[in-house]
Amino acid sequence: MPPIASAITLSLYNLKMLEATEDLDEAQSWAHSALGVNNAAKYFMGAENFVAAYKNENSFSFIVQGEPFYGQMYGEGAFQDERCSDIAVAGFKPELIGNLLPRGGFQFWEAITSDTGSGIELLTNPDEIRTMIEKHAPDSSVFPGDDEVIFWGGIRNASSELAALAVLVKWQSGFHVMASVVTREQDRGKGFATQLSRGMITRAHSLGISKIGLGVRENNFAAQRVYEKSGFKKLADFTHYSRE
């Protein structure tokens, strides 16, 4: 791949002039212009992992360091950086992206924080947290000890058993994300997840955090309803493509 300079024209791509940049501030400006200020891309691009971004008249894409590289493409005709082994695509759903095949979908949501929610318990016992996650949501992305953790929050039921928990983490981008959202199987459908989500938003607000994001699988409709009731707004629907 040729060297990338700030906002230079690389080539004609899909009959539109394609530009590329290695400057993070410029890439974020492009994302705001193409996707709006409230966009999912900003959560994934940080000073420590950003590699490059691309745009043409109708699309935006970027690449960050991952395993080895991760990218997102917004809009049909978006440029695919072939270094990516994983790509999330929004706005269209082709059968494949280069030699990458679809591996399912997810949504990214965002909430503006406020102090309107109820309180949560700040969880400090890593064994209790780990046991809850391993039993009820073993594929969670964050566990106790991860260096991104800001706080763990929980809700207990009438028997003082931990009914639901979540963690707030700070990504490389500097933005905050709610993750590892778990409700105990026997406590599902009782409103604990909504109470927890609102409480996490309120706690984040008390720490001076203005926005929090989260990812959710496209077919997890129950969780999506909870997040909508809690004040989250959907920013993007993605299809995930990978070589594996």
PLY file of the C-alpha trace (Angstrom):
ply
format ascii 1.0
element vertex 244
property float x
property float y
property float z
element edge 243
property int vertex1
property int vertex2
end_header
0.00 0.00 0.00
1.39 3.49 -0.87
2.38 5.91 1.88
-0.51 7.90 3.33
-0.27 11.67 3.69
-2.84 13.93 5.25
-5.90 14.42 3.01
-4.19 13.47 -0.27
-5.98 11.97 -3.22
-4.93 8.35 -3.61
-6.93 7.22 -6.63
-10.27 7.12 -8.34
-12.36 4.63 -6.41
-15.85 3.69 -7.50
-15.84 6.76 -9.79
-15.41 9.07 -6.78
-12.21 10.76 -5.64
-10.91 8.97 -2.55
-8.98 10.81 0.14
-6.95 9.33 2.99
-5.46 10.69 6.18
-3.26 9.47 9.02
-4.25 12.45 11.18
-6.70 11.44 13.93
-8.24 14.90 14.33
-8.91 15.06 10.63
-10.39 11.55 10.63
-12.73 12.49 13.48
-13.79 15.59 11.56
-14.55 13.44 8.53
-16.61 11.07 10.69
-18.61 13.99 12.09
-19.26 15.34 8.60
-20.25 11.97 7.14
-22.10 10.44 10.09
-23.05 13.31 12.41
-21.55 14.35 15.73
-23.26 11.43 17.47
-21.57 8.60 15.62
-20.19 5.18 16.53
-16.86 5.69 14.78
-15.54 8.09 17.40
-15.61 5.35 20.03
-13.19 3.17 18.08
-10.54 5.69 16.93
-7.94 6.66 19.54
-4.47 8.16 19.57
-2.91 4.84 20.52
-4.57 2.66 17.88
-5.54 4.87 14.92
-3.91 4.03 11.58
-5.79 5.69 8.74
-9.17 6.93 7.50
-10.67 7.26 4.04
-13.57 9.15 2.51
-15.26 9.91 -0.75
-18.46 11.78 -1.49
-20.78 9.08 -0.13
-18.76 7.01 2.34
-16.31 6.93 5.23
-14.03 4.19 6.56
-11.11 3.80 8.92
-8.60 1.27 10.21
-7.13 0.82 13.69
-4.65 -1.59 15.18
-6.36 -4.80 16.24
-5.53 -8.43 15.50
-3.68 -7.23 13.50
-6.01 -4.55 12.07
-9.70 -3.76 12.52
-11.77 -1.49 10.30
-15.21 0.02 9.91
-16.90 0.96 6.64
-19.88 3.31 6.40
-21.85 3.47 3.16
-21.77 1.50 -0.05
-18.56 2.22 -1.93
-16.50 2.74 1.24
-12.83 1.94 0.83
-11.65 -1.41 2.22
-8.13 -1.41 3.61
-6.93 -4.91 2.78
-4.76 -5.09 5.91
-7.91 -5.67 8.00
-8.73 -9.18 9.17
-11.96 -7.91 10.78
-14.31 -5.25 9.44
-17.67 -3.92 10.63
-19.86 -2.59 7.83
-22.79 -0.17 8.25
-25.24 1.03 5.63
-25.07 -1.97 3.32
-24.60 -5.75 3.55
-22.64 -7.39 0.74
-22.13 -11.15 0.55
-18.45 -10.63 1.29
-15.91 -7.83 1.70
-12.85 -8.79 -0.32
-12.14 -12.26 1.06
-13.91 -11.60 4.36
-17.18 -13.39 5.13
-20.11 -12.16 7.30
-20.01 -13.44 10.88
-23.15 -11.90 12.37
-24.31 -8.44 13.27
-24.31 -6.00 16.15
-25.60 -2.56 16.99
-23.88 0.34 18.71
-25.90 2.60 21.03
-25.17 5.79 22.96
-26.70 7.57 25.95
-26.30 11.15 27.12
-25.70 10.85 30.85
-27.96 12.46 33.45
-28.80 12.18 37.14
-32.33 10.89 36.64
-31.66 7.23 37.33
-31.72 5.31 40.59
-28.64 4.33 42.52
-26.52 1.25 42.00
-24.17 -0.64 44.25
-20.50 -0.19 43.40
-19.14 -3.73 43.27
-15.64 -4.35 44.62
-15.51 -8.13 45.10
-13.81 -9.57 41.99
-14.75 -13.14 42.88
-18.45 -12.26 43.08
-18.27 -10.42 39.75
-16.35 -13.19 38.00
-18.67 -15.91 39.28
-21.73 -14.00 38.03
-20.24 -13.45 34.58
-18.90 -16.97 34.13
-22.25 -18.51 35.09
-24.66 -16.23 33.24
-22.70 -14.52 30.41
-19.35 -16.28 29.85
-18.77 -14.59 26.49
-18.64 -11.13 28.11
-15.84 -8.86 26.91
-14.61 -7.47 30.26
-13.67 -9.27 33.46
-12.28 -8.07 36.81
-8.68 -6.94 36.51
-8.98 -5.40 33.04
-7.07 -2.11 32.98
-9.88 -0.25 31.17
-12.31 -0.59 34.10
-13.69 2.60 35.68
-16.25 0.93 37.96
-18.48 -2.13 38.30
-22.13 -1.53 39.17
-24.75 -3.95 40.41
-28.37 -4.37 41.52
-29.48 -6.88 44.16
-32.85 -8.59 44.48
-35.04 -8.78 47.58
-32.91 -11.67 48.88
-29.74 -9.55 48.61
-28.47 -11.74 45.78
-26.68 -10.01 42.93
-29.34 -9.84 40.20
-27.58 -7.75 37.52
-24.21 -6.15 36.93
-22.29 -4.13 34.35
-18.96 -2.38 34.00
-18.01 1.04 32.69
-14.72 1.06 30.79
-12.66 3.76 29.11
-11.50 2.83 25.63
-8.31 4.01 23.90
-10.39 6.65 22.15
-11.08 8.30 25.50
-14.79 7.48 25.24
-16.60 5.40 27.84
-18.52 2.19 27.14
-20.83 0.05 29.24
-19.91 -3.61 28.86
-20.34 -7.09 30.36
-24.00 -6.42 31.10
-25.28 -9.50 32.91
-28.63 -10.38 34.49
-28.90 -13.54 36.56
-31.02 -16.04 34.64
-33.69 -16.40 37.35
-33.96 -12.59 37.72
-34.52 -11.77 34.05
-37.70 -10.00 33.03
-38.11 -8.29 36.41
-36.80 -4.83 35.52
-33.34 -5.22 37.04
-31.53 -4.64 33.72
-33.38 -1.36 33.12
-32.72 -0.20 36.68
-29.05 -1.11 36.29
-28.66 0.68 32.94
-30.24 3.86 34.30
-28.08 3.64 37.40
-24.91 3.21 35.33
-25.84 6.33 33.33
-26.40 8.29 36.54
-23.13 7.12 38.08
-21.22 8.06 34.92
-22.82 11.51 35.03
-21.66 11.97 38.63
-18.09 11.34 37.44
-18.32 14.07 34.80
-18.77 11.66 31.88
-21.17 13.13 29.31
-21.77 10.13 27.02
-21.51 6.36 27.22
-21.78 3.82 24.44
-22.47 0.10 24.25
-22.60 -2.72 21.75
-25.37 -5.31 21.54
-25.99 -8.25 19.24
-28.48 -7.61 16.47
-30.80 -10.42 17.61
-30.79 -9.54 21.32
-34.14 -7.78 21.19
-34.76 -7.93 24.94
-31.53 -6.03 25.63
-32.31 -3.50 22.91
-35.68 -2.75 24.53
-33.95 -2.26 27.87
-31.41 0.15 26.44
-34.08 2.14 24.62
-36.12 2.47 27.84
-32.96 3.53 29.67
-32.25 6.44 27.33
-29.85 4.95 24.80
-30.16 5.80 21.10
-28.98 3.49 18.34
-26.12 4.94 16.29
-25.43 2.16 13.79
-26.27 -1.37 12.66
-23.14 -3.34 11.73
-22.41 -6.59 9.96
-19.16 -8.12 11.10
-16.85 -9.63 8.47
-13.72 -11.69 9.17
-11.39 -14.30 7.74
-12.15 -16.77 10.54
0 1
1 2
2 3
3 4
4 5
5 6
6 7
7 8
8 9
9 10
10 11
11 12
12 13
13 14
14 15
15 16
16 17
17 18
18 19
19 20
20 21
21 22
22 23
23 24
24 25
25 26
26 27
27 28
28 29
29 30
30 31
31 32
32 33
33 34
34 35
35 36
36 37
37 38
38 39
39 40
40 41
41 42
42 43
43 44
44 45
45 46
46 47
47 48
48 49
49 50
50 51
51 52
52 53
53 54
54 55
55 56
56 57
57 58
58 59
59 60
60 61
61 62
62 63
63 64
64 65
65 66
66 67
67 68
68 69
69 70
70 71
71 72
72 73
73 74
74 75
75 76
76 77
77 78
78 79
79 80
80 81
81 82
82 83
83 84
84 85
85 86
86 87
87 88
88 89
89 90
90 91
91 92
92 93
93 94
94 95
95 96
96 97
97 98
98 99
99 100
100 101
101 102
102 103
103 104
104 105
105 106
106 107
107 108
108 109
109 110
110 111
111 112
112 113
113 114
114 115
115 116
116 117
117 118
118 119
119 120
120 121
121 122
122 123
123 124
124 125
125 126
126 127
127 128
128 129
129 130
130 131
131 132
132 133
133 134
134 135
135 136
136 137
137 138
138 139
139 140
140 141
141 142
142 143
143 144
144 145
145 146
146 147
147 148
148 149
149 150
150 151
151 152
152 153
153 154
154 155
155 156
156 157
157 158
158 159
159 160
160 161
161 162
162 163
163 164
164 165
165 166
166 167
167 168
168 169
169 170
170 171
171 172
172 173
173 174
174 175
175 176
176 177
177 178
178 179
179 180
180 181
181 182
182 183
183 184
184 185
185 186
186 187
187 188
188 189
189 190
190 191
191 192
192 193
193 194
194 195
195 196
196 197
197 198
198 199
199 200
200 201
201 202
202 203
203 204
204 205
205 206
206 207
207 208
208 209
209 210
210 211
211 212
212 213
213 214
214 215
215 216
216 217
217 218
218 219
219 220
220 221
221 222
222 223
223 224
224 225
225 226
226 227
227 228
228 229
229 230
230 231
231 232
232 233
233 234
234 235
235 236
236 237
237 238
238 239
239 240
240 241
241 242
242 243
